Amino acid sequence: MLVMKLDLYYYDECPYCQRVLRVIQELKLKINYCNTRKSTEHRDFHLKTTGMTQVPCLYIDGKPMFESMDIIDWLKANQANIPKV
């Protein structure tokens, strides 16, 4: 199995992030969480990398993907290749 590095940039108060987090939990996927409200390091990296602070953003091997439904569709399509918790 090819192991991808997956980092979800999010914050708890965001309803779109909650939508993505629910799917991750339902599918039991192992994802690295990066809370941009609790960590200035995560926020600064995200801003520097994308020029935006928009969340949710799933970094797939360092490449950002925005939009909650696009992220959810990608996670569902690739779940067989994502480690489980």
N, C-alpha and C positions, 0 to 999 in steps of 0.2 A: 504494500500500500504506500502510495506517495503521501508523505506527511506535509501538509501545508501549514504555514504560520498564519494563524487567524487572530486578529485583534479587533475587538468591538469597542469603538469610541462612542460613549454614551453618557447620559446622566439620568438619574432616577426620575426626575420630575417630567421628563419628556414622554408624552403619550406614544409617539412613534417608536421611541426606544423600548418602551414597555411591550409594544406589539412584537418587536424582534426578540426581546428577552424571553417572552412567553414561548415562542416557537423554539428557541434554543433549548429551553427547559423541557418542553414536550418531546423534542427529538433526542434529548439527553446528550447534547453535543459538548465537547470540551473546547471552550473558547477562552482566550485571554481577555479579561475585561479591563478597560481603561476609562475610568470616570473622569471626564473633563471638568467637572465642577469641584471635585475633591482633590485633584492633582493638577497644579499649574504646569508641571512637567508634561503631562499628557496633553493639556490644552495647548501649550506652546508648540509642542511637536506637531500636533494636528493642524494648527494655524499655519505654521511654517511650511508644512508639507503640501497642504491643499489651498492655502490662502483663505480658508473659511474656518468657522467654528461649528458648522452644521453637523448635527448628529441626528440619527445614528449614522455611523460610518464604519463599515467593515473593511479592514485592511487584509487583503488576501496576498500573502507573500510580499507585503509592503505596498501593494497597489490599492488605493482607496476605492470603495464602492459606496455610493450614497443611495438614499431613498429606501425606506423601510420595506416596501413591497418587493423591490428588486433584490434586496438582501435576503428576504424570506424565500423568494423564488430560487435564488442561488443556493441557499442552505438546503432547501428541500431537494433540489436537483443533485447536489453533491454530498448529501449526508452519508452515503456509503463510504466516502473517502475521508470523512472527518472523524477523529477519535471520539469515543464516547466517555462520559464520566462514570 
